[in-house]
Amino acid sequence: MPLEPRRFLTVADVAELLDATPSAVVALLESRDIRGVRVRGQWRVAQDEVQAWVDRQLELERRRALWRQAQSASVADLFGGR
């Protein structure tokens, strides 16, 4: 069974998907927050890598929300008291 080829996006494509500026996408690539490759001096990003980055950001935000919720909980909230 042949593998489906990966689709690679330009910086402009990624910026449009993320509703960000191209310079913000380049910053993410240079900081290695999003993995990409340079082809003839131009960044290319696998479409599934963009989705993986979004998933990581969503999970990070979920964990932050849980942390904030735990920090504001009272002793009664934590231990079921009144």
BELJOQUI-V981256 format. One line per field, one symbol per residue. ss: DSSP state (@ for helix, = for strand, . for the rest). phi: phi as a letter, one per 20 degrees, with the letter a starting at -180 (. if undefined). burial: b if it has 9 or more other ideal C-beta (glycine too) atoms within 8 Angstrom, else e. A space follows every 10 residues. Layout:
# BELJOQUI-V981256
ss: ???
phi: ???
burial: ???
This chain:
# BELJOQUI-V981256
ss: .......==. @@@@@@@@.. .@@@@@@@@@ ......===. .=====@@@@ @@@@@@@@@@ @@@@@@@@@@ @@..@@@@@. ..
phi: .fffffedde gfffgffelc egffffffff emfdebcecl ndfccfgfff ffffffffff ffffffffff fefegfffdm ed
burial: eeeeeeeebb bebbbeebee ebebbbebbe eeebebeeee eebbbbbebb eebbeeeeee eeeeeeeeee eeeeeeeeee ee
